[in-house]
Amino acid sequence: MVSTQTAVTLEPVPAFCVKSKALQDTSIRITASSASPGDTYDLDPPSTNALLPIHVPKGLKVFVNVAWDANIPPPPEGSEEEISKAMQGQDVDELSPNAWYVPLSVSDARQDRDKAGQPSLVFDCVFNPTIKSRTLKDPEFKTFIIELSFQRIEAQASIVLSRQISTPNIASKGKPQRRTIHISPTLYPPGHANHRSAPVLIEEVAPGQEAVPKIKNKSAKAPKGILKETSPGSSAPLIRTPSWAWNKNETKICVIVTVPGLTHAHIHSSTLDLEPRRIILHIPALYELDINLDTADAELTAIFSKCGSSDSALTLKRMRDLDVDGANAEWRVAEETIVIYA
């Protein structure tokens, strides 16, 4: 598969720091370079630059550095109403092309010490600087950015953070780390140095012109199209991204896709493909779902924020590979759901 992502280097400029604490015992992974002598590992420590599992006790201080970098895509254009809905955590209209969200990149955890010399954890949450002015001037928007940072850290690191916070009089706890991430260039607006348009998947052709070139090899079969012909003047069906969530039973990861309007007739013409890190569902004239767990966090957020499934995507990404050989699916028409067991 051709990669649609590009590597960008972040050199975050610190904005402000927030102090919280872990609300429960857990185990997370930290960068090996930040590990301290005497740390207790869940596994044998790997080499430098790997991620080391460590135990995090309840009450451990956690510092969150909010920082800026222009290599993070900016939020899309949005009305005050759309921004207000996002700030209030209201559901967005999954059919709206203008649903508003804020891309960010969360670093891996690293170890540090507080002023008393006690162990602590540090995360960097990096945003595009176009939101800097509003973050510093609008207290409610700043609270929203902090909460968004906490939610992403919790999804990425499997740690629960206290919302009883303080803001130390420092720009950052340590220097935000320089690092390289991979992100889709289509997330950047036109004019940005990293922008690249998405490839054209359907090309408009003039009346009378053949959409598919003639195949010279008569023994070869023409590729089967996924779009039905429509009568002149009719509009193409609206294809949506369905909402979905996941959970885990004793042996399987269960992905539940909500598909209102699904009928038994749709099942015979639908396709469901599974890879170890990807789920692709196509229901003609109704839904398209492509969950690529190797996609960058910012892109997953952008793709699934409109259907309310971005948190599901970020947490599923941190799970094991899907069991393709042992997978099966249940098409529950009466419940308007598809349940995938992998």
N, C-alpha and C positions, 0 to 999 in steps of 0.2 A: 504494500500500500504506500502510495506517495505521501510523504509527510506534508502537512499543511501548516506546520508550525515553524517559527523562526526563533533563534536564540538571541536573547537580549541580556545585557549586563546591567544590573542595578547597582547604583552607588547612592543609597538613600541619604537624604538630607533630613536630620532629625527635626521634629516639630514639637512634640511634648511626650511626656511619659505618664503612664497610669500604673498604680500599684494595686494589686489584688492578692488573692491567696487561693490555694486549692481547697475545694470543699470536701474532698474525699480522697482516700488512699487510691492510688492508681499506678500504672506503669506506662511510661512514655519513652520515646526515643529522642536522644540528644545527639548533637554532632560530636564525634570522637575528639575533635580538637579542643572542646570545652570541658571534657571530662576531668575530674579531679582525682588525685591519688586516693585510694581507699574507697572509691565508689563501689556500691554493690550492684552487680549486673545480673539481669535475668538470664543472660547467655554469656558465653565466653567473649570477651572484648575482641571485636574485629580490628582491622587495621585503621589507621588514621583516615579521616574523611568519610568513614562509614557512619551509620547511625547506631548508637548503643542504647539498648533498653535499660532503663534505670527505674528504681522505685521512687515514687513521689508521695511523701507522707501528707496526710490531711493537715492543712494550715501552712504549708510551705508558701513563702512569698513568691509572687509571680509579677514580673515587671513587663509591661507592654509598651514598646516604643512605637509611636505613630510617626511615620516619616513620609517624605515625598520623593518621587522620582518620575520624570517625564516619560520613561519607558513603560510605565504602567498605563494602559489605555484609560482615557477619561470617561466619565459617565456619558451616556448619550444625551442628546437634547431632550428636555422634558419640561412640561408646564409645572407651575407651582402646585397644582392639584395632584399631579402624578408624583412629584417629589414628596409632598405631604403624605400621600398614601404610603409611599415607601418608608418614610420616617415613622409612621404610626404602625407599621407592620401589617397593613391591610393587604388582602389578596389583590393581586394585579389581574387585569384582563388578559388572559392568555392569547386572545385573538388580536390584541393591540400591538402593532409594530413599534409603538413608542413607549412600551413599558420601561420604567426607569430603574436603574440599578447602579451600584458603585463597584467597579472592579478593584480588587486589591490582591496583593501577594503576601502570604504569611510565611515567614522563615521557619526552619526547624528550631526546636528549643535548644538553648545553650545555657550552660551553668554560669553563675556569677555569685557574688556575695553582697549582702546588704551592708549598711553602715556599721552594724554591730559585728560584722564578720560571719554572719550566719548564711548557710547556703540558700540560693534562690534560683529561679528560672527566668530567662529573658526570651521574649519573642519580638520580632520586628514585623509590623504591619505597614505595608507600603502602598500609598495611594498616589494618583496623579495630582500634581500641584494645582490643577484648575479648581479644586474644591478647597484649597488652602484658605482663601479669604473668608468664605462662608463658615468654615469650621472654626476659625479663630474669632469671628464676630457674632455668630449665632449659637448661643448656648445649647439650644435644642438640637441643632444639627450636629454639634460636637458630641452630644450625648449619643446621637444616632450612630456616628462614626465609631465611637468607643464600643457600643453594643454590637455593631457589625463586626468589629475586630474580635471581640470576645466570642461571638458565635462561630466565626471562622476558625479561631484557635481551638475551640472545643470540638468542632467537627474534624479538624485535621489531626489534633494531638490526643483526642480521647481524654480530655481533662475537663473538669467542671470548675468554673471560676466564680468566685464570689462577686456579687454586684455591689457590695459595700467597698467602695474604692476610695483612693486618695490620689492626688496629683503632686508628686514630689516636685520641688523647685529645681528641676533639672530638665534639660531638653531631651535626654535619653539616658538609659542605664547602659553605660558602655557605648561604644560606637556602633550604630547599625551596620550590619555586615554587608560587604560587597559580595554579590553572588550572581550567578547566571540562571535564568529561567527560560522556559520555552512557551511561546504563546502564539496564537493565531494572528497573523497580520491583518485579517479582516476585522478584528476588533478595534483597530485604530481608525480614526476618522480620516477622510480624504485630506491630503495636505500634510499629514504627519509623516515623518521620515520612515516610520516602520509600516505604513499602510500599504496593503496590496489587495486589490479587489478579489472577491471570490471568483473561482472559475465558473464560466457559464455552463450550466448543466442542460438547459433546454434552449435551443437556438430558434428564434423566430424565422420562418421562411416565407417567401413571397407566394401568393396564390398560384397554384399550378406547379410549383417547384417541389421536387421530391425531398422529403425530410431525411430519408435514409438513402445513402448512395447504393447503387446497384452492386450486388455481390458478384464478383467475377467467378469465384469458385462455386459452381452450382451444387457441389456436394455439401457445402457449408450452409448452415441454417442462419437466417437473419436473426439478430437479437430480438427477443420479445419485448415490446414496449410495455411500460407500466401505466401509461396514460391512454384512456379510451378516446376515440374520436368523438368530437362533439359537433352537433349540427351548427351550421352558420348562424352567428349571432348569439349562440348560447355561451354562457360563462363557464369556465372550468370549475370543478368542485373545489371547495376550500379545504385544504389539507392542514390539520392541526397537529401540534405536539401534545400528546396526552400527558396528564399528570401521573406520577407514579411514586411509589415508596417501596421500602424493603424492610425485611426483618430476617431473623435467623432462628431456625429450629435446631434440633440436636445435630443434624447432619447436613442440612442444606441451607443455602441462601435463597430466600423467597422474595422475588420481585413482583409486586402487585401493580399492574397497569390499569388505570381507570379509563374505560372506553365507552362512554354513553353513545347510544345509537348502534352498537354492534348487533348484528343479526346472524343467524345460522348461515345465511347465504354468503356473508362476508368471509366466513372461515375458509371456504374452499378456494377463494382467490387471494387470500392473505399469505404473507411469508414471515417467518420468524427464524432469524439466523443467530447463532450463538458462537462466540469466540471466547477464549479465556479471559479477555479484558474488554469484551464488547457485546452489546445486545442490539440487534437491528430488527425492528418490527415495521412491516408495511401492510396497511389495510387500505386497499384502493378506495379513493374518494373520501376517506375519513381521517386516517392518522398516519403519521410518519414518526418513528422514534428511533434515535440512534444514540445509544449510551456508550461512549468511548471512554473507558476508564483510564486510558493513557493520555487523555487530554489535560492540558494545564488547568489549574484551579480557576483562574480568572475566566477562562473560556467556558468551563462547565457552569460557572455561575451565570454567565451571560446567556448560555443556551437554555438553562432550565429555570431561571428566575421567573420567566413569563408564565410558566405553568405551575409554579410553586414547589418545584422539586429540586432546587439547587442544593439544599442541605442533604437530601437523600443521595445525590450524585457525589458530593464531597465525602460523605461517610462511607459509601459503598466503595469508593476509590481506594480507601485504606484497608479494605478487606482482602482476603485471599482471592486467587484467581477463581473464576467460575468453573464448575465441574461440567465440562461440555459433554463428556462421554456418559455421565450419569444424569444428564438433564432431562426434564420433561415439563410440559406446559398444560395447563387446564384453561380452556376457553369457556368461561362461565357467563353465558349470554344473559341469563335471568338476572345475574348480579352486575352485569355490565363491567366485568373485570376479566383480565387475563393474568393468571398466576404462573410465574416461571420458577421452577425449582432447579437450582444449580449449585 
